[in-house]
Amino acid sequence: MASYSVLLLFVIVLACHLTLAAERTFELNITTGSINPDCYDRGYTGVLVNGQFPAPPIRVTKNDHVHIIIRNDISSNHSTTIHYHGILQQGTCHADGVPGVTQRPIEPGEEYHQRFQVTGQAGTFYYHAHVNLQDDTVSGPFIVYDSEDAWPVPSKKIKDGPYEYDDERVLFLSEWWHQTEEQRMDYIMGTQYRGMDGADSYLINGKAVYGNSSSCTYPTIDVEANKVYRLRVIGGLTLSVLGVSIARHNLTIIEVDGELIQPYSVSYLEVSPGQRFSVLLSTDQPPESYYIDTTPYYIREKEGNGRAILRYKTELPETKAIIDELPPFPDVPRPQWYFDQMAPLESHYDFNLEADRTIVIKPLEKLLPDNTTHWFMNGRLLDMSNDKPPMLEKIQELRRQDIMTQDLSADGYDSTLGAFRANYNETVDLVIHTTTLPGIGVCVAHPWHTHGHVHYVLAHGPGEYVHERDKDLRTYQTSVARDTTLVYPVQPGPPPKVPNNTLCGWTKIRLYTTNPGAWAIHCHVTSHMLQGMMTVLVSGAEQL
């Protein structure tokens, strides 16, 4: 009888689990169309999802099974893939959407199916194309709710962890250039490349006002007075770091990159390409309208037009804010911003323990004999050509025991796979450097994204990382889980006098290889990634 009761309990628990884990299907139809998001005097053709820009939001619940049907219209004339940024793809590396690593590109006229479970994750994510510069337009929110009760419902308080709020809004940041994708690709990958210029417009929810046109309207975020809103801020950016602030309103950060954290109040956000935040916004000001403003950091251009209006009443104008003042920003960005002061809700790891392996990455920009520019990782250029099988397919064809017995280079690189390699369930530290740019000697910032794993920042420093000196350094005492981290620059001297490719700053991040797969690790400045600022970590190949 006891055995029967235990069996019955198991069946009930299993049935409840299956009931809670729904399957949701989404269709993404890839086409091209002309768009003019910033009221410029002409539009440009871009790749679109379901004819929309930004791409339509995808909303699911934690542990849902997700089925994405991608139909690449034969008239699009673009091969493509779709990546779900921040979704860890536990056990479904093949659905990660990275050409040359996890799949072949989806050609015009083809249909492709991605199936994965959003296992144990909730928060703010997004999805974007991972081919060429298509992420300028193929990019949209991917929101994961902690439970069915956490979905926004009118006149009902929403609870997520310890936080409670009345409703939510999305602030999707992106960039727009007055060029075609082909023109930009020709420049970045061609012989005329001399560095990147900032975007012509910074878009908020796919919209901006270029120039001084009085007939154009700003994007609006509509709210009601005396409520608390969860504002999901998504850095769908491809080049710039943006400061984001709202006039006369403070922001309380409760989530970073899909992980709830202890509340941290700021006057402005610093959002790098690929980063996401949730902030609580209290609408406790007089019921008028206020500017949401942005400012670019870590690029040559110091001004931008990324602006929206927070409206307490929908009848207020969209052409200007009633409270005609802009929020202040610091002239010089704060090193590490406030990331080093944030703390998780709960700490699960002892970061003072020694790692099983440390991989040091030194990116260098080089001008090749054919006058094209590429980034080399530890002297290697990742081969991402589409005329060969993707790396995951190669791994699965090789005998697992052969992979695990192959010799590694001194830096942990497997030349047969063309990737760094780690065993299953290892503690791996990645030390990522930044360098001065050739010709100008300026130390630059790079946002690095880890696929398949969250990571934790342990430390940062100037110049070059020296393992014996720096291995135990911890400049972050309460690191939070993230999937995108900005490697901050430390300018070593007056720029014109600094030699080319001088190592000028590093950040050490820690990850735990509990998710077997071939996982891209790359700079989320898309032009840099295309030029080679990308590598792959093959973790747990013995279990693939």
C-alpha positions in Angstrom: 0.0 0.0 0.0 2.8 2.4 0.9 4.4 1.7 -2.5 1.2 2.5 -4.3 0.9 5.8 -2.3 4.4 6.8 -3.3 3.7 6.0 -6.9 0.5 7.9 -6.9 2.3 10.9 -5.4 5.0 10.7 -8.1 2.3 10.6 -10.8 0.5 13.7 -9.3 3.7 15.7 -9.1 4.7 14.8 -12.7 1.2 15.7 -13.9 1.4 19.1 -12.2 4.8 19.7 -13.7 3.6 18.9 -17.2 0.5 21.1 -16.7 2.6 24.1 -15.6 5.1 23.7 -18.4 3.0 24.9 -21.4 4.1 24.8 -25.0 4.0 28.1 -26.9 4.5 28.4 -30.6 5.6 31.6 -32.4 6.0 32.3 -36.1 8.7 34.6 -37.3 8.4 35.6 -41.0 11.5 37.1 -42.3 11.0 39.7 -45.1 12.5 43.0 -46.1 10.9 46.5 -46.2 11.6 50.2 -46.1 11.5 51.9 -42.7 12.1 55.4 -41.6 12.1 55.3 -37.8 13.6 58.8 -37.1 11.6 61.0 -39.5 14.6 61.5 -41.8 14.1 62.7 -45.4 14.1 59.1 -46.7 13.8 55.5 -45.5 16.1 52.5 -45.9 15.4 48.9 -46.6 16.0 46.5 -43.7 15.3 42.9 -42.8 12.0 42.7 -40.7 10.2 40.1 -38.6 6.5 39.8 -39.4 6.8 43.2 -41.2 7.5 45.0 -37.9 10.2 47.1 -36.4 11.2 46.5 -33.7 10.4 42.8 -34.0 7.2 41.8 -32.1 7.6 40.8 -28.5 7.7 37.2 -27.4 6.2 36.5 -23.9 6.4 33.1 -22.1 6.4 31.7 -18.6 9.3 30.1 -16.8 9.8 26.4 -17.8 7.6 26.8 -20.9 8.5 24.7 -23.9 9.0 27.2 -26.8 8.6 26.3 -30.5 9.8 29.0 -32.9 9.0 28.6 -36.6 11.3 30.8 -38.8 10.2 31.3 -42.4 12.7 33.1 -44.4 10.9 34.5 -47.4 12.5 33.7 -50.7 12.4 37.4 -51.6 14.3 38.5 -48.5 17.6 37.8 -50.3 19.3 37.4 -46.9 20.3 34.3 -45.0 19.7 34.6 -41.3 19.6 33.0 -37.9 17.8 34.0 -34.6 19.5 34.0 -31.2 17.5 34.3 -27.9 19.9 36.6 -26.0 20.3 35.4 -22.4 18.3 32.3 -22.7 20.7 29.6 -21.6 19.4 26.8 -23.9 19.9 24.1 -21.2 20.3 20.9 -23.2 19.4 22.5 -26.5 22.6 24.1 -27.7 21.5 23.4 -31.3 18.8 26.1 -30.8 21.2 28.9 -29.8 21.1 30.4 -33.3 24.8 31.1 -34.0 25.8 30.5 -37.6 29.0 28.4 -37.9 28.8 27.3 -34.3 25.4 25.8 -33.7 23.7 25.8 -37.1 23.9 26.7 -40.7 22.3 29.9 -41.8 18.6 29.8 -42.9 18.6 30.5 -46.6 15.9 32.5 -48.4 12.9 30.2 -49.0 13.8 27.9 -46.1 11.8 27.1 -43.0 13.6 26.4 -39.7 12.3 25.2 -36.4 13.8 25.9 -33.0 12.5 24.0 -29.9 13.8 24.7 -26.4 12.6 25.0 -22.8 13.1 28.1 -20.8 14.4 26.1 -17.8 14.4 27.9 -14.5 14.7 31.4 -16.0 12.5 34.4 -15.7 13.2 38.1 -16.5 14.0 40.4 -19.3 15.6 39.0 -22.5 15.5 39.7 -26.2 16.0 38.0 -29.5 18.0 39.2 -32.5 19.5 38.0 -35.8 23.0 36.7 -35.6 24.0 37.3 -39.3 25.8 40.4 -40.6 24.2 43.6 -39.3 20.7 42.3 -39.3 20.4 42.8 -35.6 19.8 46.5 -36.3 16.3 45.6 -37.4 15.7 42.0 -36.5 15.5 42.5 -32.7 12.7 42.4 -30.2 11.8 41.8 -26.6 11.7 38.2 -25.1 10.0 38.4 -21.7 9.8 35.4 -19.4 7.4 35.6 -16.4 8.0 33.7 -13.2 4.5 32.2 -13.2 1.2 32.6 -14.9 0.2 34.9 -12.0 3.1 37.3 -12.8 1.6 38.2 -16.2 0.4 41.8 -16.3 -3.4 42.0 -15.6 -5.4 45.3 -15.4 -6.2 46.4 -11.9 -4.2 43.7 -10.3 -0.9 44.0 -8.3 2.0 42.0 -9.9 4.5 40.2 -7.7 7.9 38.9 -8.7 10.2 37.7 -5.9 10.1 40.3 -3.1 8.9 43.1 -5.5 5.4 44.3 -6.1 4.2 46.7 -8.8 1.1 47.8 -10.7 2.1 47.3 -14.3 5.1 47.1 -16.6 6.4 48.9 -19.7 9.3 48.1 -22.1 12.0 50.6 -23.1 13.8 49.0 -26.1 17.0 50.8 -27.1 18.5 50.5 -30.5 20.5 52.5 -33.1 19.9 53.6 -36.7 22.3 54.6 -39.5 21.3 56.5 -42.6 22.9 53.8 -44.8 21.8 50.5 -46.2 23.0 47.3 -44.5 25.1 46.6 -47.6 26.8 49.9 -47.4 27.7 49.4 -43.8 28.9 45.8 -44.4 31.1 47.0 -47.3 32.7 49.6 -45.0 33.2 47.3 -42.0 34.6 44.4 -43.9 36.2 46.3 -46.7 39.4 48.2 -47.3 38.2 51.7 -46.3 37.4 50.8 -42.6 38.9 53.4 -40.3 36.8 52.9 -37.1 33.1 53.2 -36.3 31.1 56.4 -36.3 28.2 56.6 -33.9 24.6 56.1 -35.1 22.7 58.9 -36.8 19.8 58.2 -34.3 19.3 56.4 -31.1 15.9 54.8 -31.0 13.5 54.2 -28.1 10.9 51.6 -29.0 11.9 51.9 -32.6 11.5 55.7 -32.9 13.4 58.9 -32.7 13.3 62.5 -34.1 16.3 63.4 -36.4 17.0 67.1 -36.7 14.6 69.8 -35.6 11.4 68.8 -37.4 8.4 70.1 -35.4 6.1 67.7 -37.3 7.7 64.6 -35.9 6.6 63.0 -32.6 8.6 61.4 -29.8 8.0 57.8 -28.6 5.8 57.9 -25.5 5.6 55.8 -22.4 2.1 56.3 -20.9 1.6 55.8 -17.2 -0.9 56.8 -14.5 -0.2 58.9 -11.4 0.6 57.3 -8.0 1.5 53.9 -9.3 4.6 51.7 -9.4 5.8 50.5 -12.8 8.3 47.9 -13.7 10.3 49.4 -16.6 12.1 46.7 -18.6 15.1 48.4 -20.3 16.6 46.4 -23.1 19.9 47.3 -24.7 19.2 46.2 -28.3 22.2 48.4 -29.2 24.9 47.3 -31.6 27.7 49.9 -30.9 27.2 52.5 -28.2 26.8 52.4 -24.5 23.9 54.7 -23.5 23.1 56.5 -20.3 19.3 56.5 -19.7 17.5 58.8 -17.3 14.0 60.2 -16.7 13.6 63.9 -15.6 12.7 64.2 -11.9 12.4 60.4 -11.4 14.8 58.0 -9.7 15.1 54.4 -10.8 15.3 51.4 -8.5 17.1 48.5 -10.2 15.6 45.1 -9.3 16.9 42.9 -12.2 20.0 42.7 -14.2 20.2 40.4 -17.3 17.4 38.2 -16.1 18.4 37.9 -12.5 16.6 39.6 -9.6 18.9 41.6 -7.3 18.7 43.5 -4.1 17.1 47.0 -4.8 19.6 49.6 -5.9 18.6 53.2 -6.6 20.2 55.3 -9.3 19.5 58.5 -11.2 20.5 57.0 -14.5 21.2 53.7 -16.1 24.3 52.7 -18.1 23.2 50.3 -20.8 25.7 48.5 -23.0 24.8 46.5 -26.1 23.1 43.3 -24.9 22.5 44.4 -21.3 19.0 44.5 -19.8 17.6 45.9 -16.6 14.3 46.1 -14.8 13.7 49.2 -12.7 10.8 50.2 -10.5 9.5 53.6 -11.4 7.2 55.5 -9.0 4.9 58.0 -10.7 4.9 60.3 -7.8 5.5 63.6 -9.6 2.8 66.1 -10.7 0.7 64.5 -13.4 2.4 66.1 -16.5 4.9 64.8 -19.0 8.7 64.4 -18.6 11.6 63.7 -20.9 13.3 60.3 -21.0 16.8 61.1 -22.3 19.9 59.3 -23.3 23.6 60.1 -23.8 26.3 58.0 -25.5 29.4 56.9 -23.7 32.7 55.3 -24.7 32.5 56.6 -28.4 33.8 59.7 -30.1 30.3 61.3 -30.3 29.2 62.9 -27.1 25.6 63.8 -28.0 22.6 61.9 -29.4 18.9 62.2 -30.1 17.6 59.3 -28.1 14.6 60.8 -26.4 11.1 59.8 -25.4 8.3 61.3 -23.3 6.9 59.8 -20.1 3.2 60.9 -20.1 1.0 60.9 -17.0 -2.0 61.7 -19.3 -2.5 60.3 -22.8 -4.0 63.6 -24.1 -0.6 65.4 -23.5 1.4 66.2 -26.7 3.9 63.8 -28.3 6.0 66.6 -29.7 7.4 68.0 -26.4 7.3 67.3 -22.7 5.3 69.7 -20.5 8.1 69.8 -17.9 10.7 71.1 -20.3 13.9 70.0 -18.7 16.4 67.2 -19.4 17.7 64.9 -16.7 21.4 65.4 -15.9 24.2 63.0 -16.8 27.8 62.9 -15.6 30.2 64.3 -18.2 32.6 61.5 -17.6 31.2 57.9 -17.1 31.9 56.3 -13.7 34.3 53.4 -14.1 32.4 50.1 -13.5 29.3 52.3 -13.1 27.5 50.9 -10.0 27.8 47.2 -11.0 30.5 46.6 -8.3 28.0 47.8 -5.6 25.0 45.6 -6.6 24.2 42.3 -4.8 22.1 39.3 -5.6 19.0 38.4 -3.6 20.9 35.2 -2.6 24.5 34.2 -3.0 25.1 30.6 -4.2 28.9 30.5 -4.7 32.1 31.2 -2.9 34.1 33.3 -5.4 37.2 33.1 -3.3 37.7 29.5 -4.3 40.3 28.8 -6.9 39.1 28.1 -10.5 39.8 24.8 -12.3 41.1 26.7 -15.2 41.8 30.3 -16.2 41.6 31.4 -19.8 43.2 34.7 -20.7 41.9 36.4 -23.9 43.9 39.2 -25.6 42.0 40.8 -28.6 44.2 42.6 -31.1 43.0 44.6 -34.1 45.1 44.1 -37.2 45.2 45.6 -40.6 45.8 42.7 -43.0 47.9 42.8 -46.3 44.6 43.2 -48.3 43.8 46.3 -46.2 40.9 44.8 -44.4 40.6 45.0 -40.6 40.1 42.0 -38.3 40.3 41.2 -34.6 42.5 38.3 -33.5 41.9 36.5 -30.2 45.3 35.4 -28.8 46.7 35.6 -32.4 43.9 33.5 -33.9 41.1 34.5 -36.3 37.9 32.5 -35.8 36.8 30.9 -39.1 33.1 31.6 -39.4 32.7 30.7 -43.1 29.3 29.3 -44.1 30.8 26.7 -46.5 31.6 24.2 -43.8 29.6 22.3 -41.1 28.9 24.2 -37.9 31.2 23.4 -35.0 28.4 21.6 -33.0 27.9 19.3 -35.9 31.7 18.7 -36.1 31.8 17.8 -32.4 29.0 15.4 -32.6 30.7 13.6 -35.5 33.9 13.2 -33.7 34.3 10.5 -31.1 33.9 12.1 -27.7 36.8 10.3 -26.2 39.0 11.6 -29.0 38.0 15.2 -28.3 38.7 14.9 -24.6 42.2 13.5 -25.2 43.3 16.1 -27.7 46.2 18.3 -26.5 45.5 21.9 -25.7 47.6 24.9 -26.4 49.2 26.7 -23.4 46.2 29.1 -23.3 43.7 26.2 -23.3 42.8 26.3 -27.0 41.9 23.2 -28.9 43.2 23.8 -32.5 41.3 20.8 -33.9 37.9 22.2 -32.7 38.9 25.8 -33.2 37.7 26.6 -29.7 38.7 26.8 -26.0 37.7 23.7 -24.2 36.5 22.8 -20.6 35.2 19.7 -19.0 31.7 19.4 -17.6 31.1 21.0 -14.2 34.3 23.0 -14.0 34.8 26.4 -12.6 36.3 28.5 -15.4 37.7 32.1 -15.1 37.9 34.1 -18.3 40.1 37.2 -18.3 39.2 39.5 -21.1 41.4 42.4 -22.1 40.9 45.5 -24.0 43.5 47.3 -26.1 44.4 50.6 -27.6 43.2 51.1 -31.1 45.9 51.3 -33.8 46.7 54.7 -35.1 45.0 56.7 -32.3 46.1 55.0 -29.1 42.7 55.2 -27.4 41.7 52.5 -25.0 38.1 51.4 -25.8 35.3 49.6 -24.0 33.9 46.3 -25.2 30.7 44.6 -24.1 31.2 40.8 -23.9 28.4 38.3 -24.0 28.6 34.6 -22.9 26.2 32.2 -24.6 24.9 29.2 -22.6 26.2 30.4 -19.2 25.7 33.2 -16.9 28.9 34.7 -15.5 30.0 36.6 -12.4 32.5 39.5 -12.5 35.3 38.9 -10.0 37.8 41.6 -10.6 39.1 44.2 -13.0 42.4 46.1 -13.4 44.5 48.3 -15.6 47.1 47.2 -18.1 47.8 43.5 -18.5 46.5 40.7 -16.2 49.4 38.8 -14.6 48.1 35.6 -13.1 50.5 35.2 -10.2 49.9 38.8 -9.1 46.2 39.1 -9.8 44.7 35.6 -9.4 43.3 36.3 -5.9 42.2 39.9 -6.6 38.5 40.5 -5.9 37.3 44.0 -6.7 33.6 42.8 -6.8 32.6 41.6 -3.4 28.9 40.8 -4.2 28.8 39.8 -7.9 25.5 39.3 -9.6 24.8 36.8 -12.4 25.0 38.4 -15.8 25.4 37.3 -19.4 26.8 40.6 -20.8 29.7 42.6 -19.1 31.4 45.7 -20.3 35.2 45.4 -20.2 36.0 49.0 -19.1 39.0 50.8 -20.6 41.8 52.3 -18.5 43.6 54.8 -20.6 47.4 54.3 -20.1 48.5 57.7 -21.2 48.0 60.5 -23.7 46.4 58.7 -26.7 48.7 59.8 -29.5 51.7 58.6 -27.6 50.4 55.2 -26.6 51.6 52.3 -28.9 49.2 50.4 -31.0 47.4 47.4 -29.4 48.7 48.2 -25.9 46.8 46.1 -23.3 44.9 48.7 -21.3 42.5 47.0 -19.0 41.0 43.6 -18.1 38.0 42.1 -16.5 37.8 38.6 -14.9 34.5 36.8 -15.1 33.7 33.3 -13.7 31.3 30.8 -15.1 30.4 27.2 -14.2 30.3 24.7 -17.1 27.1 22.9 -16.2 25.5 23.3 -19.6 27.3 21.1 -22.3 27.6 22.7 -25.7 29.6 24.9 -28.1 29.0 28.4 -26.8 29.9 31.6 -28.5 31.7 34.3 -26.4 32.0 37.6 -28.2 32.0 41.3 -28.2 28.4 42.6 -28.6 29.5 45.5 -30.8 28.3 43.8 -33.9 31.0 45.3 -36.2 33.7 44.0 -33.9 32.2 40.5 -33.7 32.0 40.4 -37.5 35.7 41.4 -37.7 36.6 38.5 -35.5 36.2 39.6 -31.8 34.6 36.2 -31.0 35.6 32.9 -29.7 33.9 29.6 -28.7 34.0 27.7 -25.4 33.2 24.0 -25.8 32.1 22.8 -22.4 31.3 19.2 -21.5 32.0 17.8 -24.9 32.0 14.3 -23.3 28.3 14.7 -22.7 27.2 16.0 -26.2 
